[in-house]
């Protein structure tokens, strides 16, 4: 599987490799990851990370997108900013889509094992 992060591409061949890559943080506790199985454009799993929280997007094919659902106690306001580049560019995500990073990690492992279904450890909303 290929994992593209803010700091470049990484090839992973095991759950442990995947966990190691997804624990990387590059700027203010942030990173974002795009996961795809070798040679396939879809399905893709995108994970935006900020310290111990995350937002996920699952794209089984072009034009179909799902976003994680969940609310975390203690996250203030209605939106959370996630850094998406080394130069600090950010996007805002509604807090209703923010989940604990541990769930994002579980979903990534589920995607690694079976990319052709929505990872069941996270609730999803079709966009």
N, CA, C and O atoms as a Tinker XYZ file with bonds, in Angstrom:
   508  protein
     1  N      0.846000   -1.171000    0.000000    73     2
     2  CA     0.000000    0.000000    0.000000    64     1     3
     3  C      0.889000    1.231000    0.000000    63     2     4     5
     4  O      1.953000    1.250000    0.619000    81     3
     5  N      0.433000    2.259000   -0.707000    73     3     6
     6  CA     1.117000    3.545000   -0.717000    64     5     7
     7  C      0.392000    4.507000    0.220000    63     6     8     9
     8  O     -0.834000    4.614000    0.192000    81     7
     9  N      1.161000    5.195000    1.040000    73     7    10
    10  CA     0.621000    6.220000    1.922000    64     9    11
    11  C      1.354000    7.513000    1.591000    63    10    12    13
    12  O      2.570000    7.608000    1.752000    81    11
    13  N      0.607000    8.499000    1.129000    73    11    14
    14  CA     1.179000    9.802000    0.837000    64    13    15
    15  C      0.837000   10.731000    1.996000    63    14    16    17
    16  O     -0.327000   10.880000    2.368000    81    15
    17  N      1.867000   11.347000    2.555000    73    15    18
    18  CA     1.711000   12.238000    3.706000    64    17    19
    19  C      2.239000   13.621000    3.337000    63    18    20    21
    20  O      2.753000   13.824000    2.237000    81    19
    21  N      2.110000   14.559000    4.250000    73    19    22
    22  CA     2.627000   15.902000    4.014000    64    21    23
    23  C      4.108000   15.846000    3.649000    63    22    24    25
    24  O      4.569000   16.615000    2.806000    81    23
    25  N      4.849000   14.945000    4.275000    73    23    26
    26  CA     6.296000   14.878000    4.070000    64    25    27
    27  C      6.734000   13.889000    3.001000    63    26    28    29
    28  O      7.928000   13.610000    2.889000    81    27
    29  N      5.809000   13.349000    2.208000    73    27    30
    30  CA     6.196000   12.469000    1.115000    64    29    31
    31  C      5.466000   11.139000    1.124000    63    30    32    33
    32  O      4.564000   10.909000    1.930000    81    31
    33  N      5.872000   10.271000    0.214000    73    31    34
    34  CA     5.220000    8.978000    0.040000    64    33    35
    35  C      5.958000    7.895000    0.822000    63    34    36    37
    36  O      7.180000    7.918000    0.965000    81    35
    37  N      5.172000    6.952000    1.318000    73    35    38
    38  CA     5.712000    5.834000    2.087000    64    37    39
    39  C      5.054000    4.552000    1.590000    63    38    40    41
    40  O      3.847000    4.522000    1.353000    81    39
    41  N      5.830000    3.514000    1.433000    73    39    42
    42  CA     5.286000    2.208000    1.069000    64    41    43
    43  C      5.165000    1.397000    2.346000    63    42    44    45
    44  O      6.117000    1.310000    3.122000    81    43
    45  N      3.995000    0.798000    2.568000    73    43    46
    46  CA     3.789000   -0.032000    3.751000    64    45    47
    47  C      3.378000   -1.433000    3.305000    63    46    48    49
    48  O      2.622000   -1.601000    2.348000    81    47
    49  N      3.892000   -2.429000    4.017000    73    47    50
    50  CA     3.595000   -3.818000    3.662000    64    49    51
    51  C      2.980000   -4.602000    4.811000    63    50    52    53
    52  O      2.675000   -5.786000    4.669000    81    51
    53  N      2.796000   -3.932000    5.960000    73    51    54
    54  CA     2.217000   -4.613000    7.117000    64    53    55
    55  C      1.449000   -3.610000    7.974000    63    54    56    57
    56  O      1.593000   -2.397000    7.823000    81    55
    57  N      0.629000   -4.150000    8.878000    73    55    58
    58  CA    -0.083000   -3.296000    9.835000    64    57    59
    59  C      0.893000   -2.446000   10.639000    63    58    60    61
    60  O      0.638000   -1.267000   10.883000    81    59
    61  N      2.012000   -3.043000   11.053000    73    59    62
    62  CA     2.994000   -2.304000   11.849000    64    61    63
    63  C      3.625000   -1.166000   11.057000    63    62    64    65
    64  O      3.844000   -0.083000   11.600000    81    63
    65  N      3.923000   -1.401000    9.767000    73    63    66
    66  CA     4.436000   -0.329000    8.909000    64    65    67
    67  C      3.421000    0.810000    8.835000    63    66    68    69
    68  O      3.776000    1.983000    8.948000    81    67
    69  N      2.161000    0.444000    8.646000    73    67    70
    70  CA     1.105000    1.441000    8.519000    64    69    71
    71  C      0.979000    2.265000    9.798000    63    70    72    73
    72  O      0.903000    3.493000    9.741000    81    71
    73  N      0.958000    1.599000   10.943000    73    71    74
    74  CA     0.877000    2.310000   12.220000    64    73    75
    75  C      2.044000    3.276000   12.377000    63    74    76    77
    76  O      1.857000    4.414000   12.806000    81    75
    77  N      3.234000    2.830000   12.033000    73    75    78
    78  CA     4.423000    3.667000   12.168000    64    77    79
    79  C      4.313000    4.929000   11.324000    63    78    80    81
    80  O      4.635000    6.019000   11.799000    81    79
    81  N      3.868000    4.799000   10.089000    73    79    82
    82  CA     3.723000    5.963000    9.210000    64    81    83
    83  C      2.640000    6.900000    9.740000    63    82    84    85
    84  O      2.824000    8.117000    9.753000    81    83
    85  N      1.509000    6.338000   10.177000    73    83    86
    86  CA     0.393000    7.175000   10.622000    64    85    87
    87  C      0.657000    7.880000   11.950000    63    86    88    89
    88  O     -0.083000    8.792000   12.320000    81    87
    89  N      1.678000    7.479000   12.653000    73    87    90
    90  CA     2.044000    8.163000   13.903000    64    89    91
    91  C      2.927000    9.390000   13.644000    63    90    92    93
    92  O      3.185000   10.167000   14.564000    81    91
    93  N      3.387000    9.568000   12.415000    73    91    94
    94  CA     4.268000   10.693000   12.084000    64    93    95
    95  C      3.504000   12.007000   12.146000    63    94    96    97
    96  O      2.375000   12.105000   11.666000    81    95
    97  N      4.124000   13.003000   12.733000    73    95    98
    98  CA     3.572000   14.349000   12.770000    64    97    99
    99  C      4.648000   15.299000   12.272000    63    98   100   101
   100  O      5.821000   15.141000   12.610000    81    99
   101  N      4.263000   16.276000   11.479000    73    99   102
   102  CA     5.269000   17.142000   10.869000    64   101   103
   103  C      5.173000   18.596000   11.274000    63   102   104   105
   104  O      6.186000   19.294000   11.247000    81   103
   105  N      4.027000   19.076000   11.640000    73   103   106
   106  CA     3.871000   20.491000   11.941000    64   105   107
   107  C      2.785000   20.640000   12.991000    63   106   108   109
   108  O      1.625000   20.311000   12.741000    81   107
   109  N      3.153000   21.132000   14.157000    73   107   110
   110  CA     2.175000   21.377000   15.219000    64   109   111
   111  C      1.304000   20.157000   15.508000    63   110   112   113
   112  O      0.104000   20.294000   15.745000    81   111
   113  N      1.895000   18.978000   15.491000    73   111   114
   114  CA     1.149000   17.760000   15.782000    64   113   115
   115  C      0.219000   17.338000   14.672000    63   114   116   117
   116  O     -0.723000   16.584000   14.916000    81   115
   117  N      0.459000   17.808000   13.443000    73   115   118
   118  CA    -0.454000   17.547000   12.333000    64   117   119
   119  C      0.183000   16.705000   11.239000    63   118   120   121
   120  O      1.405000   16.597000   11.136000    81   119
   121  N     -0.669000   16.122000   10.440000    73   119   122
   122  CA    -0.285000   15.442000    9.206000    64   121   123
   123  C     -1.573000   15.116000    8.473000    63   122   124   125
   124  O     -2.659000   15.189000    9.048000    81   123
   125  N     -1.452000   14.762000    7.223000    73   123   126
   126  CA    -2.585000   14.181000    6.511000    64   125   127
   127  C     -2.058000   13.068000    5.641000    63   126   128   129
   128  O     -0.937000   13.123000    5.137000    81   127
   129  N     -2.878000   12.066000    5.476000    73   127   130
   130  CA    -2.458000   10.841000    4.805000    64   129   131
   131  C     -3.481000   10.449000    3.749000    63   130   132   133
   132  O     -4.689000   10.559000    3.960000    81   131
   133  N     -2.981000    9.994000    2.619000    73   131   134
   134  CA    -3.814000    9.439000    1.559000    64   133   135
   135  C     -3.354000    8.001000    1.358000    63   134   136   137
   136  O     -2.204000    7.751000    0.997000    81   135
   137  N     -4.258000    7.063000    1.593000    73   135   138
   138  CA    -3.939000    5.642000    1.490000    64   137   139
   139  C     -4.585000    5.050000    0.241000    63   138   140   141
   140  O     -5.767000    5.275000   -0.022000    81   139
   141  N     -3.811000    4.299000   -0.517000    73   139   142
   142  CA    -4.330000    3.608000   -1.694000    64   141   143
   143  C     -3.517000    2.338000   -1.909000    63   142   144   145
   144  O     -2.308000    2.308000   -1.681000    81   143
   145  N     -4.194000    1.310000   -2.343000    73   143   146
   146  CA    -3.486000    0.073000   -2.630000    64   145   147
   147  C     -2.709000    0.226000   -3.927000    63   146   148   149
   148  O     -3.135000    0.941000   -4.834000    81   147
   149  N     -1.590000   -0.434000   -4.011000    73   147   150
   150  CA    -0.638000   -0.290000   -5.104000    64   149   151
   151  C     -1.317000   -0.350000   -6.474000    63   150   152   153
   152  O     -2.030000   -1.297000   -6.803000    81   151
   153  N     -1.067000    0.688000   -7.246000    73   151   154
   154  CA    -1.542000    0.720000   -8.614000    64   153   155
   155  C     -3.011000    1.059000   -8.788000    63   154   156   157
   156  O     -3.509000    1.043000   -9.914000    81   155
   157  N     -3.716000    1.362000   -7.715000    73   155   158
   158  CA    -5.146000    1.661000   -7.806000    64   157   159
   159  C     -5.399000    3.120000   -7.419000    63   158   160   161
   160  O     -4.891000    3.600000   -6.405000    81   159
   161  N     -6.184000    3.813000   -8.232000    73   159   162
   162  CA    -6.563000    5.177000   -7.884000    64   161   163
   163  C     -7.657000    5.172000   -6.818000    63   162   164   165
   164  O     -7.669000    6.023000   -5.929000    81   163
   165  N     -8.566000    4.217000   -6.912000    73   163   166
   166  CA    -9.662000    4.061000   -5.956000    64   165   167
   167  C     -9.766000    2.603000   -5.560000    63   166   168   169
   168  O     -9.384000    1.724000   -6.334000    81   167
   169  N    -10.267000    2.334000   -4.392000    73   167   170
   170  CA   -10.682000    3.252000   -3.337000    64   169   171
   171  C     -9.493000    3.918000   -2.662000    63   170   172   173
   172  O     -8.367000    3.424000   -2.700000    81   171
   173  N     -9.784000    5.057000   -2.043000    73   171   174
   174  CA    -8.791000    5.846000   -1.327000    64   173   175
   175  C     -9.350000    6.202000    0.046000    63   174   176   177
   176  O    -10.543000    6.468000    0.194000    81   175
   177  N     -8.479000    6.205000    1.040000    73   175   178
   178  CA    -8.836000    6.667000    2.370000    64   177   179
   179  C     -7.933000    7.848000    2.710000    63   178   180   181
   180  O     -6.709000    7.728000    2.676000    81   179
   181  N     -8.538000    8.990000    3.040000    73   179   182
   182  CA    -7.781000   10.175000    3.450000    64   181   183
   183  C     -8.009000   10.405000    4.933000    63   182   184   185
   184  O     -9.135000   10.317000    5.423000    81   183
   185  N     -6.920000   10.701000    5.642000    73   183   186
   186  CA    -6.994000   10.936000    7.084000    64   185   187
   187  C     -6.293000   12.252000    7.395000    63   186   188   189
   188  O     -5.094000   12.395000    7.156000    81   187
   189  N     -7.041000   13.209000    7.926000    73   187   190
   190  CA    -6.479000   14.461000    8.410000    64   189   191
   191  C     -6.261000   14.303000    9.904000    63   190   192   193
   192  O     -7.158000   13.860000   10.621000    81   191
   193  N     -5.071000   14.663000   10.380000    73   191   194
   194  CA    -4.737000   14.449000   11.788000    64   193   195
   195  C     -4.273000   15.751000   12.422000    63   194   196   197
   196  O     -3.532000   16.533000   11.825000    81   195
   197  N     -4.734000   15.958000   13.653000    73   195   198
   198  CA    -4.271000   17.073000   14.478000    64   197   199
   199  C     -4.150000   16.517000   15.895000    63   198   200   201
   200  O     -5.151000   16.306000   16.580000    81   199
   201  N     -2.917000   16.286000   16.321000    73   199   202
   202  CA    -2.645000   15.679000   17.630000    64   201   203
   203  C     -3.405000   14.365000   17.757000    63   202   204   205
   204  O     -3.089000   13.406000   17.053000    81   203
   205  N     -4.391000   14.301000   18.633000    73   203   206
   206  CA    -5.098000   13.046000   18.888000    64   205   207
   207  C     -6.506000   13.011000   18.301000    63   206   208   209
   208  O     -7.335000   12.198000   18.711000    81   207
   209  N     -6.775000   13.905000   17.331000    73   207   210
   210  CA    -8.068000   13.872000   16.653000    64   209   211
   211  C     -7.852000   13.748000   15.154000    63   210   212   213
   212  O     -6.762000   14.011000   14.646000    81   211
   213  N     -8.912000   13.340000   14.449000    73   211   214
   214  CA    -8.787000   13.115000   13.013000    64   213   215
   215  C    -10.138000   13.276000   12.327000    63   214   216   217
   216  O    -11.190000   13.246000   12.966000    81   215
   217  N    -10.081000   13.443000   11.027000    73   215   218
   218  CA   -11.249000   13.411000   10.164000    64   217   219
   219  C    -10.879000   12.518000    8.988000    63   218   220   221
   220  O     -9.772000   12.611000    8.458000    81   219
   221  N    -11.800000   11.657000    8.581000    73   219   222
   222  CA   -11.517000   10.694000    7.512000    64   221   223
   223  C    -12.458000   10.897000    6.334000    63   222   224   225
   224  O    -13.603000   11.320000    6.495000    81   223
   225  N    -11.950000   10.586000    5.148000    73   223   226
   226  CA   -12.738000   10.573000    3.922000    64   225   227
   227  C    -12.459000    9.256000    3.209000    63   226   228   229
   228  O    -11.305000    8.875000    3.011000    81   227
   229  N    -13.527000    8.567000    2.826000    73   227   230
   230  CA   -13.403000    7.318000    2.074000    64   229   231
   231  C    -14.006000    7.562000    0.702000    63   230   232   233
   232  O    -15.150000    8.000000    0.583000    81   231
   233  N    -13.226000    7.275000   -0.332000    73   231   234
   234  CA   -13.665000    7.460000   -1.707000    64   233   235
   235  C    -13.570000    6.127000   -2.440000    63   234   236   237
   236  O    -12.490000    5.752000   -2.895000    81   235
   237  N    -14.693000    5.400000   -2.561000    73   235   238
   238  CA   -14.639000    4.097000   -3.220000    64   237   239
   239  C    -14.444000    4.199000   -4.728000    63   238   240   241
   240  O    -13.876000    3.302000   -5.350000    81   239
   241  N    -14.920000    5.304000   -5.314000    73   239   242
   242  CA   -14.738000    5.561000   -6.742000    64   241   243
   243  C    -14.925000    7.046000   -7.003000    63   242   244   245
   244  O    -15.396000    7.783000   -6.138000    81   243
   245  N    -14.557000    7.471000   -8.182000    73   243   246
   246  CA   -14.647000    8.893000   -8.520000    64   245   247
   247  C    -16.086000    9.376000   -8.338000    63   246   248   249
   248  O    -17.030000    8.745000   -8.812000    81   247
   249  N    -16.237000   10.507000   -7.641000    73   247   250
   250  CA   -17.541000   11.117000   -7.473000    64   249   251
   251  C    -18.357000   10.610000   -6.297000    63   250   252   253
   252  O    -19.442000   11.129000   -6.035000    81   251
   253  N    -17.860000    9.606000   -5.582000    73   251   254
   254  CA   -18.560000    9.095000   -4.397000    64   253   255
   255  C    -17.638000    9.297000   -3.204000    63   254   256   257
   256  O    -16.501000    8.824000   -3.192000    81   255
   257  N    -18.145000   10.005000   -2.202000    73   255   258
   258  CA   -17.321000   10.334000   -1.034000    64   257   259
   259  C    -18.108000   10.128000    0.250000    63   258   260   261
   260  O    -19.303000   10.413000    0.327000    81   259
   261  N    -17.410000    9.631000    1.243000    73   259   262
   262  CA   -17.962000    9.480000    2.579000    64   261   263
   263  C    -17.048000   10.217000    3.550000    63   262   264   265
   264  O    -15.833000   10.258000    3.359000    81   263
   265  N    -17.643000   10.803000    4.599000    73   263   266
   266  CA   -16.882000   11.502000    5.629000    64   265   267
   267  C    -17.196000   10.862000    6.973000    63   266   268   269
   268  O    -18.325000   10.444000    7.231000    81   267
   269  N    -16.179000   10.793000    7.823000    73   267   270
   270  CA   -16.378000   10.228000    9.155000    64   269   271
   271  C    -17.419000   11.040000    9.921000    63   270   272   273
   272  O    -17.609000   12.233000    9.686000    81   271
   273  N    -18.087000   10.349000   10.843000    73   271   274
   274  CA   -19.059000   10.998000   11.720000    64   273   275
   275  C    -18.668000   10.708000   13.157000    63   274   276   277
   276  O    -18.238000    9.602000   13.486000    81   275
   277  N    -18.821000   11.695000   13.993000    73   275   278
   278  CA   -18.555000   11.502000   15.405000    64   277   279
   279  C    -18.308000   12.830000   16.061000    63   278   280   281
   280  O    -17.906000   13.794000   15.409000    81   279
   281  N    -18.542000   12.879000   17.316000    73   279   282
   282  CA   -18.248000   14.106000   18.043000    64   281   283
   283  C    -17.395000   13.752000   19.236000    63   282   284   285
   284  O    -17.602000   12.736000   19.898000    81   283
   285  N    -16.437000   14.607000   19.493000    73   283   286
   286  CA   -15.507000   14.373000   20.587000    64   285   287
   287  C    -15.773000   15.392000   21.676000    63   286   288   289
   288  O    -15.838000   16.593000   21.413000    81   287
   289  N    -15.926000   14.916000   22.885000    73   287   290
   290  CA   -16.087000   15.828000   24.018000    64   289   291
   291  C    -14.829000   16.672000   24.157000    63   290   292   293
   292  O    -13.716000   16.168000   24.005000    81   291
   293  N    -15.004000   17.935000   24.442000    73   291   294
   294  CA   -13.859000   18.806000   24.677000    64   293   295
   295  C    -13.368000   19.549000   23.451000    63   294   296   297
   296  O    -12.503000   20.415000   23.576000    81   295
   297  N    -13.890000   19.243000   22.261000    73   295   298
   298  CA   -13.514000   19.993000   21.070000    64   297   299
   299  C    -14.421000   21.212000   21.023000    63   298   300   301
   300  O    -15.643000   21.088000   20.945000    81   299
   301  N    -13.809000   22.391000   21.072000    73   299   302
   302  CA   -14.588000   23.624000   21.168000    64   301   303
   303  C    -14.994000   24.148000   19.797000    63   302   304   305
   304  O    -14.339000   23.880000   18.789000    81   303
   305  N    -16.094000   24.903000   19.783000    73   303   306
   306  CA   -16.557000   25.536000   18.559000    64   305   307
   307  C    -17.289000   24.558000   17.651000    63   306   308   309
   308  O    -17.630000   23.445000   18.052000    81   307
   309  N    -17.520000   24.999000   16.423000    73   307   310
   310  CA   -18.238000   24.156000   15.464000    64   309   311
   311  C    -17.323000   23.531000   14.431000    63   310   312   313
   312  O    -17.701000   22.565000   13.768000    81   311
   313  N    -16.109000   24.079000   14.285000    73   311   314
   314  CA   -15.159000   23.588000   13.288000    64   313   315
   315  C    -13.781000   23.396000   13.908000    63   314   316   317
   316  O    -13.440000   24.003000   14.923000    81   315
   317  N    -12.996000   22.524000   13.260000    73   315   318
   318  CA   -11.603000   22.310000   13.640000    64   317   319
   319  C    -10.743000   22.531000   12.409000    63   318   320   321
   320  O    -11.110000   22.097000   11.317000    81   319
   321  N     -9.601000   23.200000   12.562000    73   319   322
   322  CA    -8.653000   23.425000   11.476000    64   321   323
   323  C     -7.655000   22.283000   11.428000    63   322   324   325
   324  O     -7.105000   21.886000   12.456000    81   323
   325  N     -7.423000   21.758000   10.239000    73   323   326
   326  CA    -6.428000   20.721000   10.021000    64   325   327
   327  C     -5.389000   21.242000    9.024000    63   326   328   329
   328  O     -5.746000   21.782000    7.977000    81   327
   329  N     -4.121000   21.081000    9.349000    73   327   330
   330  CA    -3.032000   21.479000    8.458000    64   329   331
   331  C     -2.900000   20.441000    7.351000    63   330   332   333
   332  O     -2.909000   19.238000    7.612000    81   331
   333  N     -2.776000   20.922000    6.095000    73   331   334
   334  CA    -2.720000   19.988000    4.968000    64   333   335
   335  C     -1.464000   20.138000    4.119000    63   334   336   337
   336  O     -1.328000   19.471000    3.093000    81   335
   337  N     -0.540000   21.010000    4.536000    73   335   338
   338  CA     0.695000   21.163000    3.772000    64   337   339
   339  C      1.829000   21.611000    4.686000    63   338   340   341
   340  O      1.601000   22.085000    5.799000    81   339
   341  N      3.048000   21.452000    4.198000    73   339   342
   342  CA     4.216000   21.872000    4.977000    64   341   343
   343  C      4.275000   23.379000    5.175000    63   342   344   345
   344  O      4.890000   23.851000    6.132000    81   343
   345  N      3.650000   24.136000    4.293000    73   343   346
   346  CA     3.670000   25.587000    4.462000    64   345   347
   347  C      2.518000   26.104000    5.321000    63   346   348   349
   348  O      2.281000   27.310000    5.381000    81   347
   349  N      1.798000   25.190000    5.990000    73   347   350
   350  CA     0.799000   25.585000    6.973000    64   349   351
   351  C     -0.606000   25.787000    6.460000    63   350   352   353
   352  O     -1.484000   26.198000    7.219000    81   351
   353  N     -0.846000   25.505000    5.179000    73   351   354
   354  CA    -2.208000   25.644000    4.646000    64   353   355
   355  C     -3.162000   24.774000    5.464000    63   354   356   357
   356  O     -2.836000   23.643000    5.826000    81   355
   357  N     -4.352000   25.324000    5.751000    73   355   358
   358  CA    -5.313000   24.614000    6.582000    64   357   359
   359  C     -6.675000   24.551000    5.921000    63   358   360   361
   360  O     -7.007000   25.366000    5.060000    81   359
   361  N     -7.465000   23.558000    6.343000    73   359   362
   362  CA    -8.865000   23.488000    5.961000    64   361   363
   363  C     -9.679000   23.344000    7.238000    63   362   364   365
   364  O     -9.198000   22.839000    8.252000    81   363
   365  N    -10.909000   23.795000    7.163000    73   363   366
   366  CA   -11.830000   23.709000    8.291000    64   365   367
   367  C    -12.742000   22.505000    8.085000    63   366   368   369
   368  O    -13.246000   22.270000    6.986000    81   367
   369  N    -12.944000   21.755000    9.148000    73   367   370
   370  CA   -13.824000   20.587000    9.126000    64   369   371
   371  C    -14.832000   20.736000   10.251000    63   370   372   373
   372  O    -14.473000   21.109000   11.368000    81   371
   373  N    -16.082000   20.449000    9.961000    73   371   374
   374  CA   -17.101000   20.508000   11.007000    64   373   375
   375  C    -16.772000   19.489000   12.087000    63   374   376   377
   376  O    -16.371000   18.364000   11.790000    81   375
   377  N    -16.944000   19.887000   13.338000    73   375   378
   378  CA   -16.619000   18.991000   14.449000    64   377   379
   379  C    -17.471000   17.727000   14.464000    63   378   380   381
   380  O    -17.094000   16.739000   15.095000    81   379
   381  N    -18.605000   17.742000   13.783000    73   379   382
   382  CA   -19.432000   16.523000   13.708000    64   381   383
   383  C    -18.738000   15.423000   12.909000    63   382   384   385
   384  O    -19.188000   14.277000   12.917000    81   383
   385  N    -17.640000   15.763000   12.214000    73   383   386
   386  CA   -16.881000   14.775000   11.442000    64   385   387
   387  C    -15.582000   14.362000   12.130000    63   386   388   389
   388  O    -14.834000   13.543000   11.596000    81   387
   389  N    -15.309000   14.915000   13.298000    73   387   390
   390  CA   -14.044000   14.669000   13.992000    64   389   391
   391  C    -14.170000   13.461000   14.915000    63   390   392   393
   392  O    -15.131000   13.338000   15.674000    81   391
   393  N    -13.178000   12.571000   14.836000    73   391   394
   394  CA   -13.149000   11.357000   15.655000    64   393   395
   395  C    -11.799000   11.269000   16.367000    63   394   396   397
   396  O    -10.846000   11.935000   15.962000    81   395
   397  N    -11.706000   10.460000   17.417000    73   395   398
   398  CA   -10.402000   10.241000   18.050000    64   397   399
   399  C     -9.430000    9.585000   17.064000    63   398   400   401
   400  O     -9.834000    8.758000   16.246000    81   399
   401  N     -8.162000    9.952000   17.144000    73   399   402
   402  CA    -7.168000    9.383000   16.240000    64   401   403
   403  C     -7.125000    7.860000   16.334000    63   402   404   405
   404  O     -6.876000    7.188000   15.333000    81   403
   405  N     -7.365000    7.306000   17.522000    73   403   406
   406  CA    -7.320000    5.841000   17.667000    64   405   407
   407  C     -8.335000    5.166000   16.745000    63   406   408   409
   408  O     -8.078000    4.069000   16.249000    81   407
   409  N     -9.490000    5.809000   16.505000    73   407   410
   410  CA   -10.474000    5.251000   15.570000    64   409   411
   411  C     -9.996000    5.386000   14.130000    63   410   412   413
   412  O    -10.238000    4.504000   13.306000    81   411
   413  N     -9.323000    6.482000   13.830000    73   411   414
   414  CA    -8.757000    6.651000   12.490000    64   413   415
   415  C     -7.706000    5.583000   12.218000    63   414   416   417
   416  O     -7.638000    5.036000   11.117000    81   415
   417  N     -6.890000    5.290000   13.222000    73   415   418
   418  CA    -5.879000    4.250000   13.080000    64   417   419
   419  C     -6.530000    2.888000   12.847000    63   418   420   421
   420  O     -6.077000    2.121000   11.998000    81   419
   421  N     -7.582000    2.587000   13.591000    73   419   422
   422  CA    -8.304000    1.322000   13.397000    64   421   423
   423  C     -8.904000    1.258000   11.997000    63   422   424   425
   424  O     -8.852000    0.213000   11.349000    81   423
   425  N     -9.476000    2.371000   11.521000    73   423   426
   426  CA   -10.059000    2.400000   10.174000    64   425   427
   427  C     -8.991000    2.208000    9.101000    63   426   428   429
   428  O     -9.243000    1.555000    8.088000    81   427
   429  N     -7.809000    2.768000    9.314000    73   427   430
   430  CA    -6.719000    2.605000    8.348000    64   429   431
   431  C     -6.298000    1.142000    8.247000    63   430   432   433
   432  O     -6.038000    0.644000    7.152000    81   431
   433  N     -6.233000    0.459000    9.372000    73   431   434
   434  CA    -5.867000   -0.958000    9.356000    64   433   435
   435  C     -6.957000   -1.774000    8.660000    63   434   436   437
   436  O     -6.651000   -2.697000    7.905000    81   435
   437  N     -8.223000   -1.443000    8.908000    73   435   438
   438  CA    -9.324000   -2.122000    8.218000    64   437   439
   439  C     -9.236000   -1.878000    6.713000    63   438   440   441
   440  O     -9.474000   -2.796000    5.928000    81   439
   441  N     -8.901000   -0.664000    6.301000    73   439   442
   442  CA    -8.735000   -0.343000    4.887000    64   441   443
   443  C     -7.554000   -1.109000    4.299000    63   442   444   445
   444  O     -7.624000   -1.585000    3.166000    81   443
   445  N     -6.485000   -1.228000    5.054000    73   443   446
   446  CA    -5.318000   -1.995000    4.609000    64   445   447
   447  C     -5.721000   -3.441000    4.316000    63   446   448   449
   448  O     -5.284000   -4.027000    3.325000    81   447
   449  N     -6.561000   -4.011000    5.188000    73   447   450
   450  CA    -6.983000   -5.404000    5.042000    64   449   451
   451  C     -8.053000   -5.601000    3.976000    63   450   452   453
   452  O     -8.073000   -6.637000    3.311000    81   451
   453  N     -8.952000   -4.617000    3.797000    73   451   454
   454  CA   -10.054000   -4.735000    2.834000    64   453   455
   455  C    -10.479000   -3.348000    2.384000    63   454   456   457
   456  O    -11.322000   -2.714000    3.019000    81   455
   457  N     -9.905000   -2.882000    1.302000    73   455   458
   458  CA   -10.150000   -1.523000    0.827000    64   457   459
   459  C    -11.512000   -1.347000    0.163000    63   458   460   461
   460  O    -11.950000   -0.218000   -0.058000    81   459
   461  N    -12.174000   -2.433000   -0.153000    73   459   462
   462  CA   -13.400000   -2.344000   -0.934000    64   461   463
   463  C    -14.665000   -2.203000   -0.097000    63   462   464   465
   464  O    -15.768000   -2.392000   -0.609000    81   463
   465  N    -14.520000   -1.873000    1.183000    73   463   466
   466  CA   -15.688000   -1.611000    2.019000    64   465   467
   467  C    -15.362000   -0.473000    2.978000    63   466   468   469
   468  O    -14.202000   -0.230000    3.310000    81   467
   469  N    -16.403000    0.213000    3.410000    73   467   470
   470  CA   -16.209000    1.269000    4.404000    64   469   471
   471  C    -15.633000    0.665000    5.680000    63   470   472   473
   472  O    -16.176000   -0.315000    6.190000    81   471
   473  N    -14.566000    1.216000    6.196000    73   471   474
   474  CA   -14.031000    0.694000    7.464000    64   473   475
   475  C    -15.093000    0.794000    8.562000    63   474   476   477
   476  O    -15.589000    1.886000    8.836000    81   475
   477  N    -15.446000   -0.325000    9.192000    73   475   478
   478  CA   -16.563000   -0.330000   10.142000    64   477   479
   479  C    -16.283000    0.299000   11.509000    63   478   480   481
   480  O    -17.219000    0.513000   12.279000    81   479
   481  N    -15.039000    0.597000   11.826000    73   479   482
   482  CA   -14.755000    1.165000   13.160000    64   481   483
   483  C    -15.172000    2.619000   13.283000    63   482   484   485
   484  O    -15.162000    3.177000   14.380000    81   483
   485  N    -15.541000    3.243000   12.161000    73   483   486
   486  CA   -15.928000    4.650000   12.133000    64   485   487
   487  C    -17.322000    4.745000   11.533000    63   486   488   489
   488  O    -17.657000    4.005000   10.608000    81   487
   489  N    -18.142000    5.662000   12.061000    73   487   490
   490  CA   -19.427000    5.958000   11.428000    64   489   491
   491  C    -19.186000    6.837000   10.213000    63   490   492   493
   492  O    -18.229000    7.611000   10.191000    81   491
   493  N    -20.044000    6.729000    9.196000    73   491   494
   494  CA   -19.827000    7.441000    7.937000    64   493   495
   495  C    -21.090000    8.173000    7.484000    63   494   496   497
   496  O    -22.211000    7.745000    7.760000    81   495
   497  N    -20.883000    9.263000    6.796000    73   495   498
   498  CA   -21.951000   10.026000    6.176000    64   497   499
   499  C    -21.574000   10.238000    4.710000    63   498   500   501
   500  O    -20.457000   10.657000    4.408000    81   499
   501  N    -22.504000    9.949000    3.805000    73   499   502
   502  CA   -22.213000   10.155000    2.386000    64   501   503
   503  C    -22.322000   11.642000    2.059000    63   502   504   505
   504  O    -23.273000   12.313000    2.460000    81   503
   505  N    -21.338000   12.138000    1.329000    73   503   506
   506  CA   -21.317000   13.562000    0.944000    64   505   507
   507  C    -21.944000   13.746000   -0.422000    63   506   508
   508  O    -22.020000   14.869000   -0.921000    81   507
